[in-house]
Amino acid sequence: LAKTTQPISMDSYEGQEVNITCSHNNIATNDYITWYQQFPSQGPRFIIQGYKTKVTNEVASLFIPADRKSSTLSLPRVSLSDTAVYYCLVVGGGFKTIFGAGTRLFVKA
Amino acid sequence: GAVVSQHPSRVICKSGTSVKIECRSLDFQATTMFWYRQFPKQSLMLMATSNEGSKATYEQGVEKDKFLINHASLTLSTLTVTSAHPEDSSFYICSARETTSGGNEQFFGPGTRLTVL
């Protein structure tokens, strides 16, 4: 299972763009990169998933370089409600998902 | 996206009793479900992988006789905490992977807060 490394915490202000980078040096060929958001006392919520290059949806963008050894979650114009823990996971088809420590994002007014 | 529910959302029990937590995939079939435990300000820790129609696979250090898992159908998995003790108090979260559409997305339940007195 590929191990992921993320910053433990990040601070930002409302309206700013936030980029959270995750390293996964031993990612396998059939692994996908998935990001989840978790609020206190709630289950993780799926944000975005990608395999390579760039993926964008209505809430975030995911940038993955050609070597796929890292990825960056980009949250445009964050608000106070984006304060949460963000997890980067590497998921290989059908296999169990192991969570790393995650990144605690704190958005200030 | 697909929905996973858990019941109950919160339970308080006395030490020594058993508690059952249900995890359901509401609009998709899940041959595999996962059970996690999360302590305050910590990450999710995988406890076991639940496979429909077969025995669960437990992670190292997780007592299979204490945490009984049953995955009797493609939409329901249950976790029973037997002879619960205060140290079992935690936030239990299940998840299911939706694979019929060819995707690789994992959906999580809202969690169950267990408090053992």
Interface residues (C-beta under 8 A of the other chain):
Chain A: Y32 T34 Y36 S41 Q42 G43 P44 R45 F46 Q49 Y87 V91 G93 G94 K96 T97 I98 F99 G100 A101 G102
Chain B: G1 V4 Q6 T32 F34 Y36 S43 L44 M45 L46 T49 F91 I93 S95 R97 T99 N104 E105 Q106 F107 F108 G109 P110 G111 R113
